[in-house]
Amino acid sequence: MLRSSNPILSKQDAFTPAAPQYNQNPYDQSPTGYPQYPGQPQAPVESLEGRMTLDDVVTKTAVTMGVLIITAALAWMFVPAGLYFPLLIGSGLIGFVVVMIVAFRRQVSPGLVLLYAGIEGIFIGMISKVFETMYSGIVVQAVIGTFAAAAVTLAAYKFFNIRVTPKFRKVVFIATIAFALAILINFLLALAGVNLGLRDSGTGAISLLAVAFSLLGAVLAVLNLVLDFDYIEQGVAMGAPASESWRGAFGLTVTMVWLYIEILRLLSYLRR
């Protein structure tokens, strides 16, 4: 049974074409309505919505990323300085909630995926604006670094024929969940005035713990990209329902946003 360690793509049976909600033939009947008995040839039952394809995933990823980029650009250009931090915090929290909703839904909703892209676009626009104000030119460097890292990861996955083992999935899954919990705890404590040092404030001396934490985050994001590529490839090979292309696009978008944030932070440390 197909599994992924990416929390966004780890829903049980998400890419299993024989799952009941997609392709179940109830009461063990043939498409003609007559019961089928042991030894009788089984008539194939095709899914009405078609199969997931790589082109489908690429198209939906482009749409999702396009919505995110456009929203980020609009937030960058039109949000006044006094609303940077309120929108940054608000969009970050709402985006996290939407991610959890999509991750735990049995069937992915294109509307929720695009809603996430819009909300996360506001978050990306605000955090980019804050960093650009402190370090001129850093956003362009972070964007180039993010897409370069993703391209190198995809090339390595394809040309070196990387195979994802169950142990590898398990380790990355546990590390990703632990990292996300640490980020959430650090964020909530920061709102209460307590600084654990996992995220640098952007002023004063650079915390080695913050640098190490961002490096760990960037490495985990790259490893999750490998798992995303592997999971989508397996889903296409197994004939997953076409609607699951949205889940693949969603998982890639979440991972790319994560990678961008970690690279942005690492560049800010180098710029200092």
SERO-4910 file (N, C-alpha, C, O; in steps of 0.05 Angstrom, whole numbers):
BEGIN
 pado doro    nc1    nc2    nc3   cac1   cac2   cac3    cc1    cc2    cc3    oc1    oc2    oc3
  Met    A     17    -24      0      0      0      0     18     25      0     37     27     15
  Leu    A     11     44    -17     27     67    -21     26     86      3      5     91     14
  Arg    A     49     95     12     51    113     35     71    135     29     89    132     12
  Ser    A     68    158     43     87    180     41     93    190     68     75    189     86
  Ser    A    117    200     73    123    212     99    118    241     99    119    254    120
  Asn    A    111    253     76    102    281     76     75    282     89     56    269     79
  Pro    A     71    297    111     45    297    125     23    305    107      0    297    111
  Ile    A     28    321     86      7    330     68     -2    308     49    -25    307     41
  Leu    A     17    289     43     11    268     24      8    241     37      9    220     24
  Ser    A      4    240     64      5    214     78    -22    203     85    -24    185    101
  Lys    A    -43    214     73    -70    205     78    -73    176     69    -65    170     46
  Gln    A    -84    158     85    -86    130     79   -102    126     54   -124    137     51
  Asp    A    -91    109     35   -105    102     11   -109    125     -8   -124    123    -28
  Ala    A    -96    148     -3   -100    171    -21    -94    165    -50   -108    175    -68
  Phe    A    -73    149    -55    -65    143    -82    -71    113    -89    -57    103   -106
  Thr    A    -89    100    -76    -95     73    -82   -120     72   -100   -142     77    -90
  Pro    A   -117     64   -125   -139     66   -143   -163     48   -136   -185     52   -146
  Ala    A   -157     27   -120   -179      9   -113   -194     17    -88   -211      2    -79
  Ala    A   -188     40    -77   -202     49    -53   -231     51    -59   -239     59    -81
  Pro    A   -249     45    -39   -278     43    -43   -290     68    -55   -307     66    -72
  Gln    A   -281     92    -45   -295    116    -54   -290    122    -83   -305    138    -95
  Tyr    A   -270    110    -95   -264    116   -123   -274     95   -142   -283    101   -164
  Asn    A   -271     69   -135   -274     48   -155   -285     23   -143   -276      1   -152
  Gln    A   -302     24   -124   -312      0   -111   -336    -10   -127   -354      5   -134
  Asn    A   -337    -36   -131   -360    -49   -143   -376    -63   -122   -369    -85   -115
  Pro    A   -397    -50   -110   -411    -61    -87   -425    -87    -92   -433    -93   -115
  Tyr    A   -427   -103    -71   -441   -129    -72   -429   -149    -91   -442   -168    -98
  Asp    A   -404   -144    -98   -389   -163   -116   -405   -168   -141   -407   -191   -150
  Gln    A   -415   -147   -154   -430   -150   -178   -414   -140   -202   -396   -123   -199
  Ser    A   -420   -151   -225   -408   -142   -249   -421   -116   -258   -442   -110   -248
  Pro    A   -409   -102   -277   -422    -77   -287   -450    -82   -299   -465    -63   -301
  Thr    A   -455   -107   -307   -481   -113   -318   -503   -117   -297   -526   -118   -303
  Gly    A   -494   -119   -271   -513   -122   -250   -516   -150   -240   -530   -155   -220
  Tyr    A   -503   -170   -253   -505   -197   -244   -482   -204   -225   -460   -195   -229
  Pro    A   -487   -221   -205   -466   -229   -186   -443   -243   -201   -447   -256   -221
  Gln    A   -419   -239   -190   -396   -253   -201   -388   -275   -181   -389   -271   -157
  Tyr    A   -381   -298   -192   -375   -321   -175   -346   -328   -178   -333   -320   -198
  Pro    A   -335   -343   -158   -307   -351   -160   -301   -365   -186   -316   -382   -195
  Gly    A   -280   -358   -199   -272   -370   -224   -283   -356   -248   -274   -360   -270
  Gln    A   -303   -339   -244   -314   -324   -267   -297   -300   -273   -288   -286   -254
  Pro    A   -291   -294   -299   -274   -271   -306   -286   -245   -295   -310   -241   -296
  Gln    A   -269   -229   -284   -277   -204   -272   -276   -181   -292   -255   -177   -304
  Ala    A   -298   -168   -297   -298   -145   -315   -284   -121   -303   -290   -115   -280
  Pro    A   -266   -108   -317   -253    -84   -305   -272    -62   -301   -291    -58   -316
  Val    A   -268    -47   -279   -285    -24   -273   -268      1   -274   -250      4   -258
  Glu    A   -274     18   -292   -258     42   -296   -269     65   -279   -293     68   -276
  Ser    A   -251     81   -267   -259    104   -252   -270    125   -271   -259    130   -293
  Leu    A   -293    138   -264   -306    157   -282   -289    183   -284   -292    197   -305
  Glu    A   -273    189   -265   -258    214   -266   -231    213   -279   -217    233   -281
  Gly    A   -223    189   -288   -198    186   -301   -175    183   -282   -179    181   -257
  Arg    A   -151    181   -293   -128    175   -277   -110    200   -274   -110    218   -291
  Met    A    -95    200   -253    -76    221   -248    -52    218   -267    -43    196   -272
  Thr    A    -44    241   -278    -21    241   -296      0    261   -287     -6    279   -271
  Leu    A     25    258   -296     46    277   -289     40    305   -299     44    324   -286
  Asp    A     29    306   -324     22    332   -335      1    346   -318      1    371   -314
  Asp    A    -18    330   -308    -39    341   -291    -27    353   -265    -35    375   -257
  Val    A     -8    339   -253      4    349   -228     20    375   -234     19    394   -219
  Val    A     35    375   -256     50    398   -264     32    422   -268     38    444   -259
  Thr    A     10    418   -282     -9    440   -288    -21    451   -262    -22    475   -258
  Lys    A    -30    433   -245    -43    442   -220    -23    455   -201    -30    473   -186
  Thr    A      2    445   -201     23    458   -185     28    486   -195     32    505   -180
  Ala    A     29    489   -222     33    516   -234     10    535   -226     15    558   -221
  Val    A    -14    525   -226    -37    541   -219    -35    550   -190    -39    573   -183
  Thr    A    -29    530   -172    -28    536   -144     -5    555   -137     -9    575   -122
  Met    A     18    551   -149     41    569   -145     35    596   -157     44    617   -146
  Gly    A     21    597   -180     14    622   -192     -4    639   -174      1    663   -171
  Val    A    -24    626   -162    -41    641   -143    -25    651   -119    -29    674   -111
  Leu    A     -7    635   -109     10    643    -87     28    667    -94     30    686    -79
  Ile    A     40    666   -117     59    687   -125     44    713   -130     53    734   -122
  Ile    A     20    711   -144      5    736   -149     -5    749   -123     -3    773   -120
  Thr    A    -14    732   -105    -24    742    -79     -1    755    -63     -4    776    -51
  Ala    A     23    742    -64     46    753    -50     54    780    -62     61    798    -47
  Ala    A     53    782    -89     61    807   -102     41    829    -95     49    852    -90
  Leu    A     15    823    -94     -5    843    -87     -1    852    -58     -3    876    -52
  Ala    A      4    833    -40      8    840    -12     34    857     -9     34    876      6
  Trp    A     54    850    -24     79    865    -23     75    894    -32     86    913    -20
  Met    A     59    898    -53     56    925    -64     36    943    -50     39    967    -48
  Phe    A     14    931    -39     -8    947    -29    -13    948      1    -27    965     11
  Val    A     -1    929     16     -5    929     45     12    950     58     37    951     53
  Pro    A      1    968     74     17    988     87     35    977    109     29    955    120
  Ala    A     56    991    115     76    981    134     64    974    161     74    955    174
  Gly    A     44    989    170     33    984    196     18    957    199     13    948    221
  Leu    A     12    944    176     -2    919    176     16    895    171      6    872    170
  Tyr    A     42    899    167     60    877    160     58    855    181     52    832    174
  Phe    A     64    861    206     65    840    226     38    828    233     36    804    236
  Pro    A     16    844    236    -10    832    240    -18    812    218    -28    790    224
  Leu    A    -13    820    193    -20    802    171     -1    778    170    -10    756    163
  Leu    A     24    782    177     43    761    177     35    739    197     35    715    191
  Ile    A     28    747    221     20    728    242     -7    716    235    -10    691    237
  Gly    A    -26    732    227    -53    722    221    -53    702    198    -65    681    200
  Ser    A    -40    709    176    -39    691    153    -24    666    159    -30    644    149
  Gly    A     -3    668    176     12    644    184     -5    624    199     -4    600    194
  Leu    A    -20    634    218    -38    617    234    -60    605    218    -66    581    220
  Ile    A    -73    622    201    -95    612    185    -85    592    164    -98    572    159
  Gly    A    -62    598    153    -50    579    134    -44    552    146    -48    531    134
  Phe    A    -35    552    171    -29    527    185    -55    511    189    -55    487    186
  Val    A    -77    525    196   -103    511    201   -113    499    174   -122    476    174
  Val    A   -110    514    152   -119    504    126   -103    479    118   -113    460    107
  Val    A    -77    480    123    -60    457    118    -70    432    133    -71    410    121
  Met    A    -76    435    158    -86    413    174   -113    402    163   -117    378    163
  Ile    A   -130    421    155   -156    412    144   -153    396    119   -165    375    116
  Val    A   -136    406    101   -132    392     75   -118    365     80   -125    345     68
  Ala    A    -99    364     99    -84    340    104   -102    318    115    -97    294    110
  Phe    A   -122    325    131   -138    305    144   -164    299    129   -180    282    138
  Arg    A   -170    313    107   -193    307     91   -188    282     75   -166    278     64
  Arg    A   -209    265     73   -206    241     57   -202    248     27   -185    236     14
  Gln    A   -217    267     17   -216    275    -11   -207    304    -12   -218    322      1
  Val    A   -187    309    -29   -176    336    -30   -196    355    -44   -209    347    -63
  Ser    A   -197    380    -34   -215    400    -46   -198    421    -61   -182    434    -48
  Pro    A   -202    424    -87   -187    444   -102   -191    472    -91   -173    488    -91
  Gly    A   -215    478    -81   -221    504    -69   -203    509    -45   -193    532    -42
  Leu    A   -200    489    -28   -183    493     -4   -154    495    -11   -139    511      1
  Val    A   -146    481    -32   -118    483    -41   -112    512    -51    -91    523    -44
  Leu    A   -130    523    -66   -126    550    -76   -130    571    -54   -116    591    -54
  Leu    A   -147    565    -34   -150    582    -11   -123    583      4   -115    605     12
  Tyr    A   -111    560      8    -85    559     21    -65    576      6    -49    591     18
  Ala    A    -65    573    -21    -45    587    -37    -49    617    -33    -29    632    -31
  Gly    A    -74    627    -32    -79    655    -28    -70    665     -1    -57    686      1
  Ile    A    -77    650     20    -69    657     47    -39    657     50    -27    675     62
  Glu    A    -27    635     40      2    633     43     17    654     26     39    662     32
  Gly    A      4    663      4     15    684    -12     17    710      5     37    725      3
  Ile    A     -3    716     21     -2    739     39     21    736     58     36    755     63
  Phe    A     24    712     70     46    707     89     73    711     76     91    724     87
  Ile    A     76    699     51    102    702     37    108    731     30    130    740     32
  Gly    A     87    745     21     90    773     14    100    790     38    117    807     35
  Met    A     88    784     61     94    800     85    122    793     96    138    811    102
  Ile    A    128    768     98    154    760    109    177    769     89    199    776     98
  Ser    A    171    768     63    191    777     44    196    807     46    218    816     44
  Lys    A    174    822     50    176    851     52    193    858     77    209    877     76
  Val    A    188    844     99    203    850    124    232    845    120    249    861    128
  Phe    A    239    822    108    268    815    104    280    834     83    304    842     86
  Glu    A    265    841     62    276    859     42    282    887     53    301    900     45
  Thr    A    265    895     72    270    921     85    297    921    100    311    942    101
  Met    A    303    899    112    328    897    128    352    890    110    374    900    115
  Tyr    A    348    874     89    370    865     72    362    868     43    348    851     32
  Ser    A    370    889     31    362    895      3    372    873    -16    395    866    -16
  Gly    A    354    864    -33    361    844    -53    359    815    -43    363    797    -59
  Ile    A    352    811    -18    353    784     -7    330    766    -18    334    742    -20
  Val    A    308    778    -25    285    763    -35    291    750    -62    285    726    -66
  Val    A    303    765    -80    311    754   -106    330    730   -102    328    710   -116
  Gln    A    349    734    -84    369    713    -79    355    688    -68    361    665    -75
  Ala    A    335    692    -50    321    669    -37    304    655    -58    303    630    -58
  Val    A    291    670    -75    274    657    -96    291    640   -115    285    617   -121
  Ile    A    314    652   -124    332    637   -141    343    612   -127    344    591   -139
  Gly    A    350    615   -102    361    593    -86    340    571    -82    347    547    -83
  Thr    A    315    578    -78    294    559    -74    289    542    -99    288    517    -98
  Phe    A    286    555   -122    281    541   -147    305    525   -156    303    504   -168
  Ala    A    329    536   -150    353    521   -157    355    495   -140    362    474   -151
  Ala    A    349    498   -114    350    474    -97    330    453   -105    336    429   -105
  Ala    A    306    462   -113    285    444   -122    293    430   -148    289    406   -152
  Ala    A    305    446   -167    314    434   -192    336    414   -189    336    393   -201
  Val    A    356    420   -171    378    402   -166    367    376   -153    376    354   -159
  Thr    A    348    379   -135    337    356   -121    322    338   -141    325    314   -140
  Leu    A    306    350   -159    292    335   -179    312    321   -198    308    297   -205
  Ala    A    333    335   -206    352    323   -224    367    300   -211    371    279   -223
  Ala    A    374    303   -185    387    281   -171    368    257   -168    377    234   -170
  Tyr    A    343    263   -163    323    242   -160    320    225   -185    319    201   -185
  Lys    A    320    239   -208    316    226   -234    342    213   -244    341    189   -252
  Phe    A    364    227   -244    388    218   -257    403    197   -240    416    179   -250
  Phe    A    401    200   -213    414    180   -196    395    158   -187    403    141   -170
  Asn    A    371    159   -198    352    137   -193    348    132   -163    350    109   -154
  Ile    A    343    153   -148    340    151   -119    315    135   -112    294    139   -123
  Arg    A    318    116    -94    296     99    -85    290    105    -56    308    104    -39
  Val    A    266    110    -50    257    117    -23    249     92     -8    230     78    -17
  Thr    A    262     86     13    256     62     29    237     68     51    234     91     59
  Pro    A    223     48     62    205     52     85    219     65    109    207     82    123
  Lys    A    244     57    114    258     68    137    264     97    133    262    113    151
  Phe    A    272    104    108    277    132    101    252    149    105    253    171    117
  Arg    A    229    139     96    204    153     99    198    158    129    190    179    137
  Lys    A    201    137    144    195    139    173    212    159    187    202    175    203
  Val    A    238    159    181    257    178    194    249    207    187    248    224    204
  Val    A    245    212    161    238    239    152    211    248    163    208    271    170
  Phe    A    192    230    164    166    236    175    168    245    205    157    266    212
  Ile    A    182    229    221    185    236    249    200    263    252    192    279    269
  Ala    A    221    266    237    237    291    239    220    315    230    222    336    242
  Thr    A    204    312    210    187    334    200    166    342    221    162    366    226
  Ile    A    153    322    232    132    328    253    145    342    277    134    361    288
  Ala    A    169    332    285    183    343    308    191    372    302    188    390    319
  Phe    A    200    377    278    208    404    270    184    423    270    186    445    280
  Ala    A    162    414    259    138    430    258    128    437    286    119    459    292
  Leu    A    128    417    304    120    422    332    138    442    346    129    460    361
  Ala    A    164    440    341    183    459    353    178    487    343    180    506    358
  Ile    A    172    490    317    166    516    305    141    528    318    140    551    326
  Leu    A    120    511    321     95    521    332     99    529    362     89    550    370
  Ile    A    113    513    377    118    519    405    134    545    408    128    562    424
  Asn    A    155    547    391    172    571    392    156    596    385    160    617    397
  Phe    A    138    593    365    121    616    357    102    625    379    100    649    385
  Leu    A     89    605    391     70    612    413     84    624    437     74    643    449
  Leu    A    108    614    444    123    625    466    133    653    459    135    670    477
  Ala    A    140    657    434    150    684    425    128    704    429    133    727    436
  Leu    A    103    696    423     80    715    427     77    722    456     68    744    463
  Ala    A     86    704    474     84    709    503    109    722    514    112    727    538
  Gly    A    128    728    496    153    742    504    176    724    512    196    733    522
  Val    A    173    698    507    194    678    513    208    670    488    195    661    469
  Asn    A    234    673    487    250    666    463    267    641    468    285    642    485
  Leu    A    262    620    453    277    595    456    303    596    440    320    579    443
  Gly    A    305    616    422    329    618    405    329    602    380    349    601    366
  Leu    A    306    590    373    304    574    349    302    591    324    309    583    302
  Arg    A    291    615    328    289    634    306    302    660    314    295    671    334
  Asp    A    320    670    297    335    694    304    317    718    299    301    719    280
  Ser    A    319    738    316    302    762    315    309    781    292    293    798    285
  Gly    A    333    777    281    341    795    259    358    818    268    367    834    251
  Thr    A    362    821    294    379    842    304    399    830    323    395    809    335
  Gly    A    421    844    327    442    835    346    458    812    336    459    807    312
  Ala    A    471    798    355    488    775    347    471    752    337    449    747    345
  Ile    A    483    737    318    470    714    306    471    690    325    493    684    336
  Ser    A    448    678    330    447    654    347    456    629    331    444    624    310
  Leu    A    476    615    342    484    590    328    462    570    328    460    554    309
  Leu    A    446    569    348    423    551    349    403    557    327    393    539    314
  Ala    A    398    583    322    380    591    301    391    583    273    376    574    256
  Val    A    417    587    269    430    579    244    427    549    240    420    539    218
  Ala    A    433    533    261    432    504    259    403    495    254    398    476    239
  Phe    A    384    509    266    356    501    263    346    507    235    331    491    223
  Ser    A    355    529    223    347    536    196    361    516    176    349    509    156
  Leu    A    385    509    181    399    489    164    384    463    165    380    450    144
  Leu    A    376    455    189    361    430    192    334    432    176    326    413    163
  Gly    A    321    455    178    296    459    164    300    457    134    283    445    120
  Ala    A    321    469    123    326    468     95    332    440     85    322    431     64
  Val    A    347    425    101    353    397     94    327    380     94    323    364     76
  Leu    A    311    384    115    286    369    116    267    376     93    253    359     83
  Ala    A    267    402     85    250    410     63    259    396     37    242    387     21
  Val    A    285    394     33    296    381      9    289    351     10    281    339    -11
  Leu    A    291    339     33    285    310     36    255    305     31    247    285     19
  Asn    A    238    324     39    210    322     34    203    325      4    184    314     -6
  Leu    A    219    342    -10    216    344    -39    221    317    -52    207    309    -71
  Val    A    242    303    -43    248    276    -53    224    258    -49    216    243    -67
  Leu    A    212    259    -25    189    242    -19    165    250    -36    149    233    -45
  Asp    A    162    276    -41    140    286    -58    143    275    -86    123    264    -97
  Phe    A    167    277    -97    171    267   -124    166    237   -126    153    227   -144
  Asp    A    176    222   -106    172    193   -105    142    186   -103    133    168   -117
  Tyr    A    128    200    -86    100    194    -81     83    200   -106     65    184   -114
  Ile    A     88    222   -119     74    229   -143     80    209   -166     62    201   -180
  Glu    A    105    202   -168    113    182   -189     98    156   -184     89    144   -204
  Gln    A     97    147   -159     83    122   -154     53    124   -158     40    106   -168
  Gly    A     42    148   -151     13    152   -155      6    150   -185    -15    139   -192
  Val    A     22    162   -202     17    161   -231     20    132   -241      3    123   -256
  Ala    A     40    118   -231     44     91   -240     22     72   -231     15     53   -245
  Met    A     10     78   -208    -11     60   -197    -39     68   -208    -59     55   -201
  Gly    A    -41     90   -223    -66     98   -234    -85    111   -213   -108    105   -212
  Ala    A    -74    128   -197    -90    142   -177   -111    159   -190   -108    167   -214
  Pro    A   -133    165   -176   -154    182   -188   -144    210   -196   -125    220   -183
  Ala    A   -155    221   -216   -145    247   -227   -147    269   -206   -130    287   -206
  Ser    A   -166    268   -188   -169    289   -168   -145    290   -149   -140    311   -136
  Glu    A   -130    268   -147   -107    268   -129    -84    285   -139    -64    289   -125
  Ser    A    -86    294   -164    -66    313   -174    -65    338   -157    -44    350   -153
  Trp    A    -88    346   -147    -89    370   -129    -74    365   -104    -62    383    -93
  Arg    A    -75    340    -93    -61    334    -69    -31    335    -74    -15    345    -57
  Gly    A    -22    325    -97      6    326   -104     16    355   -107     37    362    -97
  Ala    A     -1    371   -120      6    400   -124      7    414    -97     25    431    -92
  Phe    A    -11    407    -79    -12    420    -53     13    413    -36     25    430    -24
  Gly    A     20    387    -37     44    379    -22     69    392    -32     86    401    -16
  Leu    A     72    394    -58     95    408    -69     96    437    -62    117    448    -56
  Thr    A     73    450    -62     72    479    -56     79    484    -26     95    502    -20
  Val    A     69    467     -8     75    470     20    105    467     24    118    482     39
  Thr    A    117    446     12    146    441     15    163    464      3    183    472     15
  Met    A    154    475    -20    169    497    -32    168    522    -15    188    536    -12
  Val    A    145    528     -3    142    551     15    161    547     39    175    566     47
  Trp    A    161    524     50    179    518     73    208    522     65    224    534     80
  Leu    A    216    511     42    244    513     33    251    543     29    273    551     36
  Tyr    A    233    558     18    238    587     13    243    602     39    262    618     41
  Ile    A    227    596     59    230    610     85    257    604     98    270    621    109
  Glu    A    264    578     97    290    571    109    314    583     94    333    592    107
  Ile    A    312    584     68    334    596     52    335    626     58    356    638     60
  Leu    A    311    639     60    310    667     66    324    673     92    339    692     94
  Arg    A    319    657    112    331    661    139    361    656    137    377    672    149
  Leu    A    370    635    124    398    629    122    413    652    108    435    659    116
  Leu    A    401    663     87    414    685     73    416    710     90    435    725     89
  Ser    A    396    714    107    397    737    125    420    734    145    432    754    153
  Tyr    A    425    709    154    448    705    172    474    711    158    493    723    169
  Leu    A    476    702    132    501    707    117    504    737    111    527    747    111
  Arg    A    482    751    106    484    779    100    493    796    124    504    818    121
  Arg    A    489    785    148    498    799    172    527    794    177    538    805    196
***
